[in-house]
Amino acid sequence: MKTSIVVAAAVAVLALSACDRPTVVVPAPAPTPPAVVNVPVPGPAGPQGATGAPAEKGDTGATGATGSTGATGSTGSMGSTGMTGAEGMKGDKGKSGDTIVVVPAPAPQR
């Protein structure tokens, strides 16, 4: 039994040491030089293009509906009749005899 424990410990040590691999460091690749992009330089302006075709005229919109006629107002009520005025005093009876005629003054000329 003593040897079986020693053999088992030796196998465990070999098994655990076999799994421990050293880390491999891979160097980073060298940076690539930036790509050269040629930018075109604008040249002189070209000739003017042809005139475009005239646009088509659009359709006219529909006419709206006519509004309804308003209601006629009601007739006002009739006013009441005024009160009869008081009767005046009777005058004295005139004297018979001379008749006096009053003539108004003439209107001024304009």
C-alpha positions in Angstrom: 0.0 0.0 0.0 2.9 2.3 0.6 4.1 2.0 -3.0 0.6 2.5 -4.5 0.3 5.9 -2.8 3.8 6.9 -4.0 3.1 5.7 -7.5 -0.3 7.6 -7.6 1.4 10.8 -6.3 4.1 10.5 -9.0 1.5 10.0 -11.8 -0.4 13.1 -10.5 2.8 15.2 -10.5 3.6 14.1 -14.1 0.0 14.7 -15.3 -0.2 18.2 -13.7 3.2 19.2 -15.0 2.4 18.1 -18.6 -0.6 20.5 -18.7 1.5 23.5 -17.7 2.6 24.8 -21.1 4.6 28.0 -21.3 2.8 31.0 -22.9 3.9 31.7 -26.4 4.3 35.4 -27.2 3.6 36.3 -30.8 5.2 39.6 -31.8 2.8 42.2 -33.3 3.1 42.6 -37.1 4.9 45.7 -38.4 2.5 48.6 -39.1 1.7 48.9 -42.8 2.4 52.3 -44.4 -0.7 54.4 -45.0 -2.3 54.1 -48.4 -1.7 57.0 -50.7 -4.9 58.4 -52.2 -4.6 60.8 -55.1 -7.2 63.6 -54.8 -8.1 65.1 -58.2 -7.7 68.9 -58.5 -10.7 70.7 -59.9 -10.2 72.1 -63.3 -12.0 74.9 -65.2 -15.8 74.9 -65.4 -17.4 73.1 -68.3 -19.9 74.6 -70.7 -23.4 75.3 -69.5 -26.0 72.5 -70.0 -29.1 72.6 -72.1 -32.3 74.3 -70.7 -34.7 71.9 -69.1 -38.2 71.2 -70.4 -41.0 73.5 -68.9 -43.0 71.9 -66.1 -46.6 70.7 -66.6 -49.4 72.8 -65.0 -51.1 71.1 -62.1 -54.8 70.4 -61.8 -57.1 73.0 -60.1 -58.5 72.0 -56.8 -62.2 71.3 -56.3 -64.6 74.1 -55.3 -65.9 73.9 -51.8 -69.6 73.3 -51.0 -71.9 76.3 -50.5 -72.8 77.0 -46.9 -76.4 76.7 -45.7 -78.6 79.7 -45.4 -79.1 81.1 -41.9 -82.5 81.0 -40.2 -84.8 84.1 -40.5 -85.1 86.1 -37.3 -88.5 86.3 -35.5 -90.7 89.4 -35.8 -90.5 91.7 -32.9 -93.6 92.3 -30.6 -95.9 95.2 -31.2 -95.6 98.1 -28.8 -98.5 99.0 -26.6 -100.7 102.0 -27.2 -99.9 105.1 -25.2 -102.2 106.6 -22.6 -104.7 109.3 -23.6 -103.6 112.7 -22.5 -105.6 114.7 -19.9 -108.2 117.0 -21.2 -107.5 120.7 -21.1 -109.5 123.3 -19.4 -112.4 124.9 -21.2 -111.7 128.5 -22.3 -114.0 131.4 -21.7 -116.6 132.1 -24.3 -115.4 134.8 -26.7 -117.0 138.2 -27.0 -118.9 138.9 -30.1 -118.0 141.9 -32.0 -114.7 143.0 -33.4 -112.5 140.5 -35.3 -108.7 140.8 -34.9 -106.5 139.4 -37.6 -102.8 138.7 -36.7 -100.4 138.8 -39.7 -97.0 137.3 -39.1 -93.8 139.4 -39.9 -92.3 138.6 -43.3 -89.3 136.2 -43.4 -85.9 137.9 -44.0 -84.4 137.7 -47.5 -81.4 135.5 -48.0 
